[in-house]
Amino acid sequence: MDTQELYQRGLALRREMLGRDAVDQRMNALGEFGKPLQDFINTYAYGDVWARDALPLATKSLVMIGMMAAAARPAELRVHLKGALKNGCSAEQIQEVLLLVALYCGIPAANEAHRAAVEVLREIAKT
């Protein structure tokens, strides 16, 4: 598969998981300067790694939640929380991942992640 096919597959998967408007907003946020990064994300992150089938999308989403929480990346965490819910993860599963973050990565990281999760869950409940 060539890179253009990976890009198209990645863009479609990314939009399916995160919503067209959210993806388009992120893709345009940094203008032409950010275009190479967005191309990389669509092609390799979503077109290749996320599209592999050894792990279900829900499992990948839970892993991403754990990594973004542990790395204290709240903006990316919110994106992946929304994606996890779209991929079929439950609030209980997300909570369990964040408890593991507290145990292995520290309570401050878990506190921030819990705060983001509650905000996303409330936002999703309103829609």
Sequence and secondary structure as in RCSB ss.txt:
>XXXX:A:sequence
MDTQELYQRGLALRREMLGRDAVDQRMNALGEFGKPLQDFINTYAYGDVWARDALPLATKSLVMIGMMAAAARPA
ELRVHLKGALKNGCSAEQIQEVLLLVALYCGIPAANEAHRAAVEVLREIAKT
>XXXX:A:secstr
  HHHHHHHHHHHHHHHH HHHHHHHHHTTHHHHHHHHHHIIIIIIIIITT SSS HHHHHHHHHHHHHHTT HH
HHHHHHHHHHHTT  HHHHHHHHHHHHHHH HHHHHHHHHHHHHHHHHHHH 
